């Protein structure tokens, strides 16, 4: 499955637009990661625990979006947008959305 942030596929013709697809992931960081992340934030370092959670949530959201597109008969998703939001103190929500298309 080709996944692009651009609205078109260079050198290819989009034959069918199947519609909007999306995927969501809501993850909570565990308390130990939160504790160590807080310490790293105090000393000015990067929080590897949160960076890993963000990567995991992004991967899940994109995978769900791809599966929805595949079920519609698409072979690509164009115009992809990924948004990040926090929910409460320790929840992270990542959403991915785009347009499912068939190209040749």
VEXMAR-11289 format. One record per residue (C-alpha): x, z, y. Coordinates in steps of 0.02 Angstrom, whole numbers, plus 50000, padded with zeros to 5 digits. Layout:
// VEXMAR-11289
XZY...
***
This chain:
// VEXMAR-11289
500005000050000500724994450166500435007450303500815002650483500545009950655500414992350727498734983350737499394967850647500614963050510501994951950576502054935250486500484939050384498654934950407497364948850395495914941350297494704955850285494404971550387493634984750272493394998450401494055015150456494945026250329495655043550347496465058050261496635076350305497725090650249497565108850297498985119850240499415137950269501205143850279501505159150172501945175950248503785175750198504045158750276503125164950433504275180050442505885170150428505235156550544504915170050674506695176350658507395158650677506315155850830507035171650910508835165850888508415148150942508665139150776507535126750691506195132450571506515123150408505005131650328503795124550456504655107650457504395106550269502555111650284502285098150416503105084850306502045090350157500415089950257500835072750329501195065950155499545072550086498535065550232499325048350217499095048250028497235052350046497055038550175497915026050059496795030949913495235028450019495865011250074496295006549895494535011149838493844999049969494904984849898496194984950039498054982050017498594988850187498115000850325498494995750504498365004850670498795021450588498745036950697499355054050639498795069850729499415087650709498395103150753498575121650723497115131950662497245150350696498945158550680499645150750521498635135450471499175117650502498005102650500498655084850491497495069950500497925051750469496745037550512496825018750521495955002550476495944996850295496314978150281496724964650155498134952950202498974938150120
***
